[in-house]
Amino acid sequence: GAGVSQSPRYKVAKRGQDVALRCDPISGHVSLFWYQQALGQGPEFLTYFQNEAQLDKSGLPSDRFFAERPEGSVSTLKIQRTQQEDSAVYLCASSGQGAYEQYFGPGTRLTVT
Amino acid sequence: SQQGEEDPQALSIQEGENATMNCSYKTSINNLQWYRQNSGRGLVHLILIRSNEREKHSGRLRVTLDTSKKSSSLLITASRAADTASYFCAHPPLRGGYQKVTFGTGTKLQVIP
């Protein structure tokens, strides 16, 4: 079966541009997570969905960050008016009902110039 | 901000040697997980140990947990070049569900053939 996929794998944006990052979780996984990983650091939690409900968005760094999962499957992380400090790898993960183990996608490397 | 710390930050060993990395955390937990991240396979879940367990094995991996010291260790025996990766400990909150996993800063392991 397919794992978690993310697109694009690489994105270069000019400062001030809006970007949208897509995550396709493993089919049937109810939980979906977004993380931000800076170079040389561990992933930092951004937000969590259970099906289509966004239950925790406490990790989103500013109101420029917005995530959605309208049908409880595919999710999009949108960053408005990108800044240089937004440059990072954005990881998506999914997990099954009641499971602790998370399955990660390959990530999207965002570079803001 | 990340709550866990791995030690050492970097480790270089010869193939066939054992590698030990440690993790300290700050809050009470009900389980602790170890993940591996390399460029080839991304971030992959390795093993989970529950708070009522002191030791757990999986293949060449051995994990210990000391909740009184809020620390865990990961031992990789008979290391291989393919074990070269960054290793992270991670844990969900004790209360409020399992969604907001906190990752440590990681140990970068290099296994020299």
HADDOCK unambig.tbl for C-alpha pairs under 7 A between the chains (distance, minus, plus):
assign (segid A and resid 41 and name CA) (segid B and resid 105 and name CA) 5.29 0.50 0.50
assign (segid A and resid 41 and name CA) (segid B and resid 106 and name CA) 6.92 0.50 0.50
assign (segid A and resid 42 and name CA) (segid B and resid 103 and name CA) 5.78 0.50 0.50
assign (segid A and resid 42 and name CA) (segid B and resid 104 and name CA) 5.82 0.50 0.50
assign (segid A and resid 42 and name CA) (segid B and resid 105 and name CA) 4.81 0.50 0.50
assign (segid A and resid 42 and name CA) (segid B and resid 106 and name CA) 6.09 0.50 0.50
assign (segid A and resid 43 and name CA) (segid B and resid 103 and name CA) 6.13 0.50 0.50
assign (segid A and resid 44 and name CA) (segid B and resid 2 and name CA) 6.87 0.50 0.50
assign (segid A and resid 44 and name CA) (segid B and resid 102 and name CA) 6.97 0.50 0.50
assign (segid A and resid 44 and name CA) (segid B and resid 103 and name CA) 6.81 0.50 0.50
assign (segid A and resid 45 and name CA) (segid B and resid 100 and name CA) 6.58 0.50 0.50
assign (segid A and resid 45 and name CA) (segid B and resid 101 and name CA) 6.92 0.50 0.50
assign (segid A and resid 45 and name CA) (segid B and resid 102 and name CA) 6.96 0.50 0.50
assign (segid A and resid 48 and name CA) (segid B and resid 99 and name CA) 6.61 0.50 0.50
assign (segid A and resid 100 and name CA) (segid B and resid 98 and name CA) 6.61 0.50 0.50
assign (segid A and resid 101 and name CA) (segid B and resid 45 and name CA) 6.51 0.50 0.50
assign (segid A and resid 102 and name CA) (segid B and resid 45 and name CA) 6.86 0.50 0.50
assign (segid A and resid 103 and name CA) (segid B and resid 44 and name CA) 6.84 0.50 0.50
assign (segid A and resid 104 and name CA) (segid B and resid 43 and name CA) 5.90 0.50 0.50
assign (segid A and resid 104 and name CA) (segid B and resid 44 and name CA) 6.82 0.50 0.50
assign (segid A and resid 106 and name CA) (segid B and resid 42 and name CA) 5.46 0.50 0.50
